[in-house]
Amino acid sequence: MNSAATVQIAEEDRLRADFYNFLGLLLAGPPDRMLLDQCAGLSGDDSALGQAIAGMARVAKATRPEAVERE
């Protein structure tokens, strides 16, 4: 018998957790082509965080995985 309760997670909290997971992937080691492509596909808004994300996307578009491995 499984009596585990279903937990409702607010969308904002789920998105925050997803973003922290994504940052963890970036910090875990040099990004591969797939991760750079994911970064390049991001867009930001006018907030400080949104502008940082847009900047990261611009850099990812111009970055080769081989160059990042040497950093």
N, CA, C and O atoms as a GROMACS GRO file, in nm:
protein
  284
    1MET      N    1   0.084  -0.118   0.000
    1MET     CA    2   0.000   0.000   0.000
    1MET      C    3   0.088   0.124   0.000
    1MET      O    4   0.177   0.138   0.084
    2ASN      N    5   0.064   0.212  -0.092
    2ASN     CA    6   0.143   0.335  -0.105
    2ASN      C    7   0.056   0.452  -0.064
    2ASN      O    8  -0.046   0.481  -0.128
    3SER      N    9   0.096   0.520   0.041
    3SER     CA   10   0.016   0.632   0.090
    3SER      C   11   0.089   0.764   0.074
    3SER      O   12   0.064   0.859   0.149
    4ALA      N   13   0.180   0.771  -0.021
    4ALA     CA   14   0.254   0.895  -0.044
    4ALA      C   15   0.159   1.004  -0.090
    4ALA      O   16   0.077   0.984  -0.179
    5ALA      N   17   0.172   1.119  -0.028
    5ALA     CA   18   0.087   1.233  -0.063
    5ALA      C   19   0.142   1.303  -0.186
    5ALA      O   20   0.263   1.310  -0.206
    6THR      N   21   0.054   1.355  -0.267
    6THR     CA   22   0.094   1.433  -0.382
    6THR      C   23   0.124   1.575  -0.335
    6THR      O   24   0.041   1.640  -0.271
    7VAL      N   25   0.242   1.621  -0.367
    7VAL     CA   26   0.284   1.754  -0.325
    7VAL      C   27   0.268   1.850  -0.442
    7VAL      O   28   0.317   1.824  -0.552
    8GLN      N   29   0.200   1.958  -0.420
    8GLN     CA   30   0.184   2.061  -0.522
    8GLN      C   31   0.300   2.160  -0.510
    8GLN      O   32   0.324   2.216  -0.403
    9ILE      N   33   0.369   2.180  -0.618
    9ILE     CA   34   0.482   2.273  -0.620
    9ILE      C   35   0.444   2.391  -0.708
    9ILE      O   36   0.400   2.374  -0.822
   10ALA      N   37   0.461   2.509  -0.653
   10ALA     CA   38   0.429   2.630  -0.728
   10ALA      C   39   0.518   2.638  -0.853
   10ALA      O   40   0.634   2.598  -0.849
   11GLU      N   41   0.462   2.690  -0.961
   11GLU     CA   42   0.538   2.698  -1.086
   11GLU      C   43   0.667   2.777  -1.068
   11GLU      O   44   0.771   2.740  -1.123
   12GLU      N   45   0.662   2.885  -0.991
   12GLU     CA   46   0.781   2.966  -0.966
   12GLU      C   47   0.890   2.882  -0.899
   12GLU      O   48   1.007   2.893  -0.935
   13ASP      N   49   0.852   2.800  -0.802
   13ASP     CA   50   0.950   2.715  -0.734
   13ASP      C   51   1.006   2.608  -0.827
   13ASP      O   52   1.124   2.577  -0.821
   14ARG      N   53   0.922   2.551  -0.914
   14ARG     CA   54   0.969   2.450  -1.009
   14ARG      C   55   1.066   2.512  -1.108
   14ARG      O   56   1.170   2.452  -1.139
   15LEU      N   57   1.034   2.632  -1.157
   15LEU     CA   58   1.123   2.700  -1.252
   15LEU      C   59   1.255   2.736  -1.185
   15LEU      O   60   1.361   2.725  -1.248
   16ARG      N   61   1.249   2.778  -1.059
   16ARG     CA   62   1.372   2.810  -0.986
   16ARG      C   63   1.458   2.685  -0.971
   16ARG      O   64   1.580   2.690  -0.991
   17ALA      N   65   1.396   2.574  -0.936
   17ALA     CA   66   1.470   2.448  -0.921
   17ALA      C   67   1.531   2.406  -1.054
   17ALA      O   68   1.645   2.360  -1.058
   18ASP      N   69   1.458   2.421  -1.163
   18ASP     CA   70   1.511   2.388  -1.296
   18ASP      C   71   1.631   2.475  -1.330
   18ASP      O   72   1.730   2.427  -1.385
   19PHE      N   73   1.623   2.604  -1.296
   19PHE     CA   74   1.732   2.696  -1.325
   19PHE      C   75   1.856   2.660  -1.242
   19PHE      O   76   1.967   2.662  -1.293
   20TYR      N   77   1.836   2.628  -1.114
   20TYR     CA   78   1.949   2.588  -1.029
   20TYR      C   79   2.013   2.460  -1.082
   20TYR      O   80   2.136   2.446  -1.079
   21ASN      N   81   1.932   2.367  -1.130
   21ASN     CA   82   1.985   2.245  -1.189
   21ASN      C   83   2.070   2.278  -1.312
   21ASN      O   84   2.177   2.222  -1.332
   22PHE      N   85   2.021   2.370  -1.395
   22PHE     CA   86   2.093   2.411  -1.515
   22PHE      C   87   2.226   2.476  -1.477
   22PHE      O   88   2.329   2.448  -1.539
   23LEU      N   89   2.225   2.563  -1.376
   23LEU     CA   90   2.349   2.625  -1.331
   23LEU      C   91   2.447   2.520  -1.280
   23LEU      O   92   2.568   2.530  -1.302
   24GLY      N   93   2.395   2.420  -1.211
   24GLY     CA   94   2.479   2.311  -1.163
   24GLY      C   95   2.549   2.239  -1.277
   24GLY      O   96   2.666   2.203  -1.266
   25LEU      N   97   2.476   2.217  -1.387
   25LEU     CA   98   2.537   2.154  -1.504
   25LEU      C   99   2.650   2.240  -1.560
   25LEU      O  100   2.755   2.189  -1.599
   26LEU      N  101   2.629   2.371  -1.562
   26LEU     CA  102   2.732   2.461  -1.615
   26LEU      C  103   2.856   2.463  -1.526
   26LEU      O  104   2.968   2.476  -1.576
   27LEU      N  105   2.836   2.451  -1.396
   27LEU     CA  106   2.948   2.460  -1.303
   27LEU      C  107   3.018   2.326  -1.280
   27LEU      O  108   3.128   2.323  -1.225
   28ALA      N  109   2.956   2.216  -1.320
   28ALA     CA  110   3.011   2.083  -1.294
   28ALA      C  111   3.135   2.052  -1.378
   28ALA      O  112   3.218   1.971  -1.338
   29GLY      N  113   3.148   2.115  -1.491
   29GLY     CA  114   3.261   2.088  -1.578
   29GLY      C  115   3.245   2.164  -1.708
   29GLY      O  116   3.146   2.234  -1.727
   30PRO      N  117   3.340   2.150  -1.798
   30PRO     CA  118   3.330   2.221  -1.926
   30PRO      C  119   3.204   2.179  -2.002
   30PRO      O  120   3.174   2.060  -2.011
   31PRO      N  121   3.132   2.275  -2.056
   31PRO     CA  122   3.010   2.240  -2.129
   31PRO      C  123   3.043   2.175  -2.263
   31PRO      O  124   3.138   2.213  -2.331
   32ASP      N  125   2.963   2.077  -2.300
   32ASP     CA  126   2.977   2.015  -2.432
   32ASP      C  127   2.892   2.094  -2.532
   32ASP      O  128   2.828   2.192  -2.495
   33ARG      N  129   2.893   2.052  -2.657
   33ARG     CA  130   2.820   2.123  -2.763
   33ARG      C  131   2.672   2.133  -2.729
   33ARG      O  132   2.611   2.238  -2.751
   34MET      N  133   2.611   2.025  -2.676
   34MET     CA  134   2.469   2.027  -2.646
   34MET      C  135   2.437   2.133  -2.540
   34MET      O  136   2.338   2.206  -2.552
   35LEU      N  137   2.519   2.141  -2.436
   35LEU     CA  138   2.493   2.239  -2.331
   35LEU      C  139   2.516   2.381  -2.383
   35LEU      O  140   2.441   2.473  -2.349
   36LEU      N  141   2.618   2.400  -2.466
   36LEU     CA  142   2.640   2.533  -2.526
   36LEU      C  143   2.522   2.572  -2.614
   36LEU      O  144   2.480   2.687  -2.615
   37ASP      N  145   2.470   2.476  -2.689
   37ASP     CA  146   2.353   2.504  -2.773
   37ASP      C  147   2.231   2.540  -2.689
   37ASP      O  148   2.154   2.628  -2.726
   38GLN      N  149   2.214   2.472  -2.577
   38GLN     CA  150   2.103   2.505  -2.487
   38GLN      C  151   2.120   2.646  -2.433
   38GLN      O  152   2.023   2.723  -2.427
   39CYS      N  153   2.242   2.681  -2.394
   39CYS     CA  154   2.268   2.817  -2.345
   39CYS      C  155   2.242   2.920  -2.454
   39CYS      O  156   2.183   3.025  -2.428
   40ALA      N  157   2.284   2.890  -2.574
   40ALA     CA  158   2.267   2.982  -2.686
   40ALA      C  159   2.120   3.006  -2.718
   40ALA      O  160   2.084   3.111  -2.771
   41GLY      N  161   2.036   2.911  -2.686
   41GLY     CA  162   1.893   2.924  -2.713
   41GLY      C  163   1.815   2.999  -2.608
   41GLY      O  164   1.695   3.022  -2.624
   42LEU      N  165   1.881   3.038  -2.499
   42LEU     CA  166   1.812   3.110  -2.393
   42LEU      C  167   1.788   3.255  -2.433
   42LEU      O  168   1.859   3.310  -2.517
   43SER      N  169   1.687   3.315  -2.372
   43SER     CA  170   1.662   3.458  -2.392
   43SER      C  171   1.630   3.517  -2.256
   43SER      O  172   1.578   3.448  -2.168
   44GLY      N  173   1.659   3.642  -2.240
   44GLY     CA  174   1.634   3.708  -2.113
   44GLY      C  175   1.540   3.825  -2.129
   44GLY      O  176   1.506   3.866  -2.240
   45ASP      N  177   1.499   3.879  -2.015
   45ASP     CA  178   1.412   3.996  -2.016
   45ASP      C  179   1.494   4.118  -1.971
   45ASP      O  180   1.617   4.115  -1.977
   46ASP      N  181   1.427   4.223  -1.925
   46ASP     CA  182   1.496   4.346  -1.887
   46ASP      C  183   1.549   4.345  -1.744
   46ASP      O  184   1.615   4.440  -1.702
   47SER      N  185   1.521   4.239  -1.668
   47SER     CA  186   1.572   4.231  -1.532
   47SER      C  187   1.723   4.206  -1.535
   47SER      O  188   1.778   4.170  -1.639
   48ALA      N  189   1.788   4.224  -1.420
   48ALA     CA  190   1.932   4.199  -1.413
   48ALA      C  191   1.963   4.053  -1.446
   48ALA      O  192   2.058   4.025  -1.519
   49LEU      N  193   1.883   3.960  -1.394
   49LEU     CA  194   1.904   3.819  -1.425
   49LEU      C  195   1.878   3.792  -1.573
   49LEU      O  196   1.954   3.718  -1.636
   50GLY      N  197   1.774   3.850  -1.627
   50GLY     CA  198   1.742   3.832  -1.768
   50GLY      C  199   1.853   3.884  -1.859
   50GLY      O  200   1.884   3.822  -1.960
   51GLN      N  201   1.912   3.997  -1.823
   51GLN     CA  202   2.022   4.051  -1.902
   51GLN      C  203   2.145   3.962  -1.893
   51GLN      O  204   2.217   3.944  -1.991
   52ALA      N  205   2.169   3.904  -1.774
   52ALA     CA  206   2.282   3.812  -1.758
   52ALA      C  207   2.261   3.687  -1.843
   52ALA      O  208   2.354   3.637  -1.905
   53ILE      N  209   2.139   3.637  -1.845
   53ILE     CA  210   2.108   3.519  -1.926
   53ILE      C  211   2.126   3.550  -2.074
   53ILE      O  212   2.180   3.468  -2.148
   54ALA      N  213   2.081   3.667  -2.118
   54ALA     CA  214   2.098   3.706  -2.258
   54ALA      C  215   2.247   3.717  -2.293
   54ALA      O  216   2.288   3.678  -2.402
   55GLY      N  217   2.326   3.770  -2.201
   55GLY     CA  218   2.470   3.779  -2.223
   55GLY      C  219   2.534   3.642  -2.232
   55GLY      O  220   2.621   3.619  -2.316
   56MET      N  221   2.492   3.552  -2.146
   56MET     CA  222   2.544   3.415  -2.150
   56MET      C  223   2.508   3.349  -2.283
   56MET      O  224   2.589   3.275  -2.340
   57ALA      N  225   2.388   3.375  -2.332
   57ALA     CA  226   2.345   3.318  -2.461
   57ALA      C  227   2.433   3.371  -2.574
   57ALA      O  228   2.472   3.295  -2.663
   58ARG      N  229   2.464   3.501  -2.572
   58ARG     CA  230   2.550   3.558  -2.676
   58ARG      C  231   2.688   3.493  -2.675
   58ARG      O  232   2.742   3.460  -2.781
   59VAL      N  233   2.744   3.476  -2.556
   59VAL     CA  234   2.877   3.415  -2.545
   59VAL      C  235   2.872   3.269  -2.590
   59VAL      O  236   2.963   3.223  -2.660
   60ALA      N  237   2.768   3.198  -2.551
   60ALA     CA  238   2.757   3.056  -2.588
   60ALA      C  239   2.748   3.039  -2.739
   60ALA      O  240   2.801   2.942  -2.794
   61LYS      N  241   2.683   3.132  -2.807
   61LYS     CA  242   2.672   3.124  -2.953
   61LYS      C  243   2.808   3.133  -3.021
   61LYS      O  244   2.828   3.076  -3.128
   62ALA      N  245   2.900   3.206  -2.959
   62ALA     CA  246   3.031   3.228  -3.019
   62ALA      C  247   3.140   3.136  -2.963
   62ALA      O  248   3.258   3.153  -2.994
   63THR      N  249   3.101   3.039  -2.880
   63THR     CA  250   3.199   2.955  -2.811
   63THR      C  251   3.202   2.815  -2.869
   63THR      O  252   3.099   2.755  -2.899
   64ARG      N  253   3.324   2.763  -2.885
   64ARG     CA  254   3.343   2.625  -2.929
   64ARG      C  255   3.376   2.540  -2.806
   64ARG      O  256   3.447   2.588  -2.717
   65PRO      N  257   3.328   2.418  -2.798
   65PRO     CA  258   3.356   2.332  -2.681
   65PRO      C  259   3.506   2.316  -2.656
   65PRO      O  260   3.549   2.310  -2.540
   66GLU      N  261   3.586   2.308  -2.761
   66GLU     CA  262   3.730   2.291  -2.745
   66GLU      C  263   3.792   2.409  -2.671
   66GLU      O  264   3.882   2.392  -2.590
   67ALA      N  265   3.743   2.529  -2.699
   67ALA     CA  266   3.796   2.649  -2.634
   67ALA      C  267   3.759   2.652  -2.487
   67ALA      O  268   3.838   2.699  -2.404
   68VAL      N  269   3.643   2.605  -2.453
   68VAL     CA  270   3.597   2.606  -2.314
   68VAL      C  271   3.673   2.505  -2.231
   68VAL      O  272   3.698   2.528  -2.113
   69GLU      N  273   3.710   2.394  -2.290
   69GLU     CA  274   3.785   2.291  -2.216
   69GLU      C  275   3.918   2.345  -2.166
   69GLU      O  276   3.968   2.299  -2.063
   70ARG      N  277   3.976   2.440  -2.237
   70ARG     CA  278   4.106   2.494  -2.198
   70ARG      C  279   4.095   2.599  -2.089
   70ARG      O  280   4.197   2.636  -2.030
   71GLU      N  281   3.978   2.649  -2.061
   71GLU     CA  282   3.961   2.754  -1.961
   71GLU      C  283   3.979   2.702  -1.821
   71GLU      O  284   3.968   2.778  -1.725
   0.00000   0.00000   0.00000
